[in-house]
């Protein structure tokens, strides 16, 4: 999947980041006939993994999902509340092999003519493209349009002066299950400050993890070990069966105010499009990437000469907002309420259970504002 470094490095669309947002953007633009170049700092696309892997079933309305990427089908989510109660909610979807999922999306773009350069690091951006490093050499890439899909610590976002600043820090193990499962589990506790713990089945194994506000990162290792011990005692997973560890940052601050400027667009985590409560980001990455690629191709079709009219890219922001804005806005409002509970900034909730019944997506209270 890695191209020769022969150059010249000129393209219509430069996509920075080969995750779901970047890969989908590249696919859409290349399918429309654009000359697309994808670059990613990772040497192996999709690795290391930093994702629990759940995607809702209706993602298939936006992309072609390769069945080989699916590790487990899930029918519902079981939520464990701190007061001991549980709630089962239908959440039809899949746990995917995230690395395979990313690589398959990239392959779809390559089939339509996109070119991939893995192991390439962006040094700086400008209005004409980017300066990058590959191995020990520096190269310049000239592009008419740049799509930044380079994650929570986006270099593209920094160039635009629009960066994600609020995070949950998450860590998980891949461990062996005692018995197969067709549902996911989520656990709430005051120990998981601002976040939750999860068990997401993937065939014989499961992703077992904890997410907490970044300021409590030092407590993460102990909290995760305690959660694992609890699942072992409940006979859900095998003791000492961890085969892989993953960790990363999850944006929780809602969409950035600026996701398109001049000839640059931001998509996925780089645009802050991760759900501020659940931390889910694959679907919104795919949707925003698809819209970015489509708008880029249409702007190129209108372009006169080598310059794209920046006004033709402004529609991108309206397109992703049409799909995602209301959901993310509600989630961010609930995130502020939840943060307020932990920081003792209000007395709306007596207990965490009360807070979660207002701030967790499976409960009716989440969708209704108090009068």
C-alpha positions, 0 to 999 in steps of 0.5 A: 500500500506504500508508493514509491518516492519518485514524485513529483509531489503534486495533487489536486487533494492532499489528505492528511491522515489515513483513518476513517475520515481521511480514507473516506475523503480520499475515496470520494474525491478519487471516485469523482476523478480527483488526483488524490494523495493520502499521507499518514505518519504511521508506517502500518495503516491502522496500527497501533490501534486506539479505538474500542471498535464499535460502529452502528449498523447504519454506517452501511448507508455511508460506506461499503463495509467489508464483512471480513472486518467484522469481529462481532455483531452486537444487538444491545448495550447493557449499562451498569449504573453506580446504584446497582441497576442495569439497563438494556438498550438496543444498539445494533452494530458491529465491533470491527477489527479497527486496523483492518477496517482502516486499511480496507477503506484506504484500499477502496480509495486506491482502487479509484486511483488515490496514492498512499504514502505511509510513514510520512510526517507533516512538518508544516503546512501552507496555502499551497500544500505541505512540507513533509519528512519521509525517512531522512529526507524532506519533500514539498507537496503541492495541492489545490485542496488539503483535508486534515484528518490527522486526529485529536492533535491535528497539525492541520488544525494547528495551522488553521488556529483551530485545535481540540483542547478537551479530552478523555484519556482512554486505555484498554486491553484485548483479553480472552472472553469466557463465553461469546457475547452478542452485546456490549457492556458499559459501567459507570462509577465515581472511580471513572471520573467523567467517563466509563468502563467498557467490555466490547466483545470481539469473538473469542476476545473483548476490548476491556477499557476505561476512559477518564478525564485527562486531569485524572490520567495518573489514576488510569492504570489502577482503575483499569486493573481494578476493572479487569479484576472485577470482570475476572471475578465475575467470570467474564474474562480470563485472568492474565489473558491480555494480548494487546494494549491500546490507549489514546485521547478522545475529544469531548469538547464538541465540534470546532468553530472553524472546520474550513478555511481557505483551501483547507478542511478538517474532518473527524477527530481533527474537527472535534466531531467525536461524540462528547458523551460516548466518545464514539467517533468512527461514524462521524469521521466517515460522514465528515470525510465523505462530505469533505471529499465530495465538496473537494471534488465539486470545487475542483470541477468548478476551478479555473486553472490551478486555483480553487475558489475557497468559497466553493469549500464553505458548503462543507461545513453546512453538509457535516452540520446537517448530519451531525450538528444537532446530535453533537450539540446535545451531547456537548450540553450533557457533557457540560452538565456531567463535568459540572457534577464532578467539579461540584459546580452545581447541585442538580444531581445528588448522585452519579446515578442521577447525573447519568440518567440525564447525561447518558444516551440510553436514558429518556432524560438525556433527550429532554431538557428540564423546564 
